[in-house]
Amino acid sequence: MDRFEAMSILLEAVDTGSLSAAGRRLGMPLATVSRKISDLEAHLKIRLLLRGGRKLVLTDAGRSYVAACKRIVEDVSEAERIAAGEYRAPTGELVISAPLVLGRVHVVPIVADFLKAYPDIQVRLQLSDRVVNMVEDHIDLAARIGTLPDSSLIATRVGISHFVVFASPAYLAEHGEPQTPADLATHDCITLDNILSGDRWDFERDHTTSSVVIRPRLKANTAEAVIDAAIAGLGVARTMSYPIVQAVAAGALRILLRDYEPPPVPISLVYPSQRLLPQKLRAFLDFAAPRLRARIGVDS
């Protein structure tokens, strides 16, 4: 019996929640997965899993053994990366996660330039607004928007983003510029079609919050559509600031009511704490962090 293979199959089964799911992920027949784990239990002379339910349940002995297996597999993987030179030179696959809009607008162009500069690195980019578990999902680096909870993750701040109101110069020339949030009542507005936006926008000044009922002329389900509609002159819109940095710099949009913005939120690159930092990760951090700061802006 290949004990290391059996350990890896057991970890996959626990991670996916079932033997059949582990088999699908590993490309291995269910019967083989079941036999490998049964052989491991016979070798150890203990029961590791309680079968029969919809989801696998670890025995007390199984929980202890799985924790030890994780340490062993991680140590072996790290030894393989050292042997392959991953800690000596930037090489291998780098898995990066980012929110959809931030990823499309800012991360993708930086990754494209990074791949040109480092031909021995491959990138797997996962764009999703879901907050991923970096360890369980095997993510090397993630871009995060918002205050980070206390954790074992190491964070590098690359900018901040405000919730901003904006419109095109053409729209403002025709309809005038709102001077206070209350003035929005007379303007055509463009809003995200979700529970958080709705028909009411929140503002803050001198630590006092207020809400204004707006008149949505257009509701769209993506920030990109809201921004494009604002550029086209359809009305006053509101999103986070990082997607409109380039449009503002080009003069296509103007930010309004800056004195009434809620507090900004940080944008960070985060990665799991580890004994040795792979060169591929160090190379991307050194490459991407200053470029993200330049694109997003410290006071965007």
Secondary structure as a PSIPRED ss2 file (coil, helix, strand):
# PSIPRED VFORMAT (PSIPRED V4.0)

   1 M C   1.000  0.000  0.000
   2 D C   1.000  0.000  0.000
   3 R H   0.000  1.000  0.000
   4 F H   0.000  1.000  0.000
   5 E H   0.000  1.000  0.000
   6 A H   0.000  1.000  0.000
   7 M H   0.000  1.000  0.000
   8 S H   0.000  1.000  0.000
   9 I H   0.000  1.000  0.000
  10 L H   0.000  1.000  0.000
  11 L H   0.000  1.000  0.000
  12 E H   0.000  1.000  0.000
  13 A H   0.000  1.000  0.000
  14 V H   0.000  1.000  0.000
  15 D H   0.000  1.000  0.000
  16 T H   0.000  1.000  0.000
  17 G C   1.000  0.000  0.000
  18 S C   1.000  0.000  0.000
  19 L H   0.000  1.000  0.000
  20 S H   0.000  1.000  0.000
  21 A H   0.000  1.000  0.000
  22 A H   0.000  1.000  0.000
  23 G H   0.000  1.000  0.000
  24 R H   0.000  1.000  0.000
  25 R H   0.000  1.000  0.000
  26 L H   0.000  1.000  0.000
  27 G C   1.000  0.000  0.000
  28 M C   1.000  0.000  0.000
  29 P C   1.000  0.000  0.000
  30 L H   0.000  1.000  0.000
  31 A H   0.000  1.000  0.000
  32 T H   0.000  1.000  0.000
  33 V H   0.000  1.000  0.000
  34 S H   0.000  1.000  0.000
  35 R H   0.000  1.000  0.000
  36 K H   0.000  1.000  0.000
  37 I H   0.000  1.000  0.000
  38 S H   0.000  1.000  0.000
  39 D H   0.000  1.000  0.000
  40 L H   0.000  1.000  0.000
  41 E H   0.000  1.000  0.000
  42 A H   0.000  1.000  0.000
  43 H H   0.000  1.000  0.000
  44 L H   0.000  1.000  0.000
  45 K C   1.000  0.000  0.000
  46 I C   1.000  0.000  0.000
  47 R C   1.000  0.000  0.000
  48 L C   1.000  0.000  0.000
  49 L E   0.000  0.000  1.000
  50 L E   0.000  0.000  1.000
  51 R C   1.000  0.000  0.000
  52 G C   1.000  0.000  0.000
  53 G C   1.000  0.000  0.000
  54 R C   1.000  0.000  0.000
  55 K C   1.000  0.000  0.000
  56 L C   1.000  0.000  0.000
  57 V E   0.000  0.000  1.000
  58 L E   0.000  0.000  1.000
  59 T C   1.000  0.000  0.000
  60 D H   0.000  1.000  0.000
  61 A H   0.000  1.000  0.000
  62 G H   0.000  1.000  0.000
  63 R H   0.000  1.000  0.000
  64 S H   0.000  1.000  0.000
  65 Y H   0.000  1.000  0.000
  66 V H   0.000  1.000  0.000
  67 A H   0.000  1.000  0.000
  68 A H   0.000  1.000  0.000
  69 C H   0.000  1.000  0.000
  70 K H   0.000  1.000  0.000
  71 R H   0.000  1.000  0.000
  72 I H   0.000  1.000  0.000
  73 V H   0.000  1.000  0.000
  74 E H   0.000  1.000  0.000
  75 D H   0.000  1.000  0.000
  76 V H   0.000  1.000  0.000
  77 S H   0.000  1.000  0.000
  78 E H   0.000  1.000  0.000
  79 A H   0.000  1.000  0.000
  80 E H   0.000  1.000  0.000
  81 R H   0.000  1.000  0.000
  82 I H   0.000  1.000  0.000
  83 A H   0.000  1.000  0.000
  84 A C   1.000  0.000  0.000
  85 G C   1.000  0.000  0.000
  86 E C   1.000  0.000  0.000
  87 Y C   1.000  0.000  0.000
  88 R C   1.000  0.000  0.000
  89 A C   1.000  0.000  0.000
  90 P C   1.000  0.000  0.000
  91 T C   1.000  0.000  0.000
  92 G E   0.000  0.000  1.000
  93 E E   0.000  0.000  1.000
  94 L E   0.000  0.000  1.000
  95 V E   0.000  0.000  1.000
  96 I E   0.000  0.000  1.000
  97 S E   0.000  0.000  1.000
  98 A E   0.000  0.000  1.000
  99 P C   1.000  0.000  0.000
 100 L H   0.000  1.000  0.000
 101 V H   0.000  1.000  0.000
 102 L H   0.000  1.000  0.000
 103 G H   0.000  1.000  0.000
 104 R H   0.000  1.000  0.000
 105 V H   0.000  1.000  0.000
 106 H H   0.000  1.000  0.000
 107 V H   0.000  1.000  0.000
 108 V H   0.000  1.000  0.000
 109 P H   0.000  1.000  0.000
 110 I H   0.000  1.000  0.000
 111 V H   0.000  1.000  0.000
 112 A H   0.000  1.000  0.000
 113 D H   0.000  1.000  0.000
 114 F H   0.000  1.000  0.000
 115 L H   0.000  1.000  0.000
 116 K H   0.000  1.000  0.000
 117 A H   0.000  1.000  0.000
 118 Y C   1.000  0.000  0.000
 119 P C   1.000  0.000  0.000
 120 D C   1.000  0.000  0.000
 121 I E   0.000  0.000  1.000
 122 Q E   0.000  0.000  1.000
 123 V E   0.000  0.000  1.000
 124 R E   0.000  0.000  1.000
 125 L E   0.000  0.000  1.000
 126 Q E   0.000  0.000  1.000
 127 L E   0.000  0.000  1.000
 128 S C   1.000  0.000  0.000
 129 D C   1.000  0.000  0.000
 130 R C   1.000  0.000  0.000
 131 V C   1.000  0.000  0.000
 132 V C   1.000  0.000  0.000
 133 N C   1.000  0.000  0.000
 134 M C   1.000  0.000  0.000
 135 V C   1.000  0.000  0.000
 136 E C   1.000  0.000  0.000
 137 D C   1.000  0.000  0.000
 138 H C   1.000  0.000  0.000
 139 I C   1.000  0.000  0.000
 140 D C   1.000  0.000  0.000
 141 L E   0.000  0.000  1.000
 142 A E   0.000  0.000  1.000
 143 A E   0.000  0.000  1.000
 144 R E   0.000  0.000  1.000
 145 I E   0.000  0.000  1.000
 146 G C   1.000  0.000  0.000
 147 T C   1.000  0.000  0.000
 148 L C   1.000  0.000  0.000
 149 P C   1.000  0.000  0.000
 150 D C   1.000  0.000  0.000
 151 S C   1.000  0.000  0.000
 152 S C   1.000  0.000  0.000
 153 L E   0.000  0.000  1.000
 154 I E   0.000  0.000  1.000
 155 A E   0.000  0.000  1.000
 156 T E   0.000  0.000  1.000
 157 R E   0.000  0.000  1.000
 158 V E   0.000  0.000  1.000
 159 G E   0.000  0.000  1.000
 160 I E   0.000  0.000  1.000
 161 S E   0.000  0.000  1.000
 162 H C   1.000  0.000  0.000
 163 F E   0.000  0.000  1.000
 164 V E   0.000  0.000  1.000
 165 V E   0.000  0.000  1.000
 166 F E   0.000  0.000  1.000
 167 A E   0.000  0.000  1.000
 168 S C   1.000  0.000  0.000
 169 P H   0.000  1.000  0.000
 170 A H   0.000  1.000  0.000
 171 Y H   0.000  1.000  0.000
 172 L H   0.000  1.000  0.000
 173 A H   0.000  1.000  0.000
 174 E H   0.000  1.000  0.000
 175 H H   0.000  1.000  0.000
 176 G C   1.000  0.000  0.000
 177 E C   1.000  0.000  0.000
 178 P C   1.000  0.000  0.000
 179 Q C   1.000  0.000  0.000
 180 T C   1.000  0.000  0.000
 181 P H   0.000  1.000  0.000
 182 A H   0.000  1.000  0.000
 183 D H   0.000  1.000  0.000
 184 L H   0.000  1.000  0.000
 185 A H   0.000  1.000  0.000
 186 T H   0.000  1.000  0.000
 187 H C   1.000  0.000  0.000
 188 D E   0.000  0.000  1.000
 189 C E   0.000  0.000  1.000
 190 I E   0.000  0.000  1.000
 191 T E   0.000  0.000  1.000
 192 L E   0.000  0.000  1.000
 193 D C   1.000  0.000  0.000
 194 N C   1.000  0.000  0.000
 195 I C   1.000  0.000  0.000
 196 L C   1.000  0.000  0.000
 197 S C   1.000  0.000  0.000
 198 G C   1.000  0.000  0.000
 199 D C   1.000  0.000  0.000
 200 R E   0.000  0.000  1.000
 201 W E   0.000  0.000  1.000
 202 D E   0.000  0.000  1.000
 203 F E   0.000  0.000  1.000
 204 E E   0.000  0.000  1.000
 205 R E   0.000  0.000  1.000
 206 D C   1.000  0.000  0.000
 207 H C   1.000  0.000  0.000
 208 T E   0.000  0.000  1.000
 209 T E   0.000  0.000  1.000
 210 S E   0.000  0.000  1.000
 211 S E   0.000  0.000  1.000
 212 V E   0.000  0.000  1.000
 213 V E   0.000  0.000  1.000
 214 I C   1.000  0.000  0.000
 215 R E   0.000  0.000  1.000
 216 P E   0.000  0.000  1.000
 217 R E   0.000  0.000  1.000
 218 L E   0.000  0.000  1.000
 219 K E   0.000  0.000  1.000
 220 A E   0.000  0.000  1.000
 221 N C   1.000  0.000  0.000
 222 T C   1.000  0.000  0.000
 223 A H   0.000  1.000  0.000
 224 E H   0.000  1.000  0.000
 225 A H   0.000  1.000  0.000
 226 V H   0.000  1.000  0.000
 227 I H   0.000  1.000  0.000
 228 D H   0.000  1.000  0.000
 229 A H   0.000  1.000  0.000
 230 A H   0.000  1.000  0.000
 231 I H   0.000  1.000  0.000
 232 A C   1.000  0.000  0.000
 233 G C   1.000  0.000  0.000
 234 L C   1.000  0.000  0.000
 235 G C   1.000  0.000  0.000
 236 V E   0.000  0.000  1.000
 237 A E   0.000  0.000  1.000
 238 R E   0.000  0.000  1.000
 239 T E   0.000  0.000  1.000
 240 M E   0.000  0.000  1.000
 241 S C   1.000  0.000  0.000
 242 Y H   0.000  1.000  0.000
 243 P H   0.000  1.000  0.000
 244 I H   0.000  1.000  0.000
 245 V H   0.000  1.000  0.000
 246 Q H   0.000  1.000  0.000
 247 A H   0.000  1.000  0.000
 248 V H   0.000  1.000  0.000
 249 A H   0.000  1.000  0.000
 250 A C   1.000  0.000  0.000
 251 G C   1.000  0.000  0.000
 252 A C   1.000  0.000  0.000
 253 L C   1.000  0.000  0.000
 254 R E   0.000  0.000  1.000
 255 I E   0.000  0.000  1.000
 256 L E   0.000  0.000  1.000
 257 L C   1.000  0.000  0.000
 258 R H   0.000  1.000  0.000
 259 D H   0.000  1.000  0.000
 260 Y H   0.000  1.000  0.000
 261 E C   1.000  0.000  0.000
 262 P C   1.000  0.000  0.000
 263 P C   1.000  0.000  0.000
 264 P C   1.000  0.000  0.000
 265 V E   0.000  0.000  1.000
 266 P E   0.000  0.000  1.000
 267 I E   0.000  0.000  1.000
 268 S E   0.000  0.000  1.000
 269 L E   0.000  0.000  1.000
 270 V E   0.000  0.000  1.000
 271 Y E   0.000  0.000  1.000
 272 P E   0.000  0.000  1.000
 273 S C   1.000  0.000  0.000
 274 Q C   1.000  0.000  0.000
 275 R C   1.000  0.000  0.000
 276 L C   1.000  0.000  0.000
 277 L C   1.000  0.000  0.000
 278 P C   1.000  0.000  0.000
 279 Q H   0.000  1.000  0.000
 280 K H   0.000  1.000  0.000
 281 L H   0.000  1.000  0.000
 282 R H   0.000  1.000  0.000
 283 A H   0.000  1.000  0.000
 284 F H   0.000  1.000  0.000
 285 L H   0.000  1.000  0.000
 286 D H   0.000  1.000  0.000
 287 F H   0.000  1.000  0.000
 288 A H   0.000  1.000  0.000
 289 A H   0.000  1.000  0.000
 290 P H   0.000  1.000  0.000
 291 R H   0.000  1.000  0.000
 292 L H   0.000  1.000  0.000
 293 R H   0.000  1.000  0.000
 294 A H   0.000  1.000  0.000
 295 R H   0.000  1.000  0.000
 296 I H   0.000  1.000  0.000
 297 G C   1.000  0.000  0.000
 298 V C   1.000  0.000  0.000
 299 D C   1.000  0.000  0.000
 300 S C   1.000  0.000  0.000
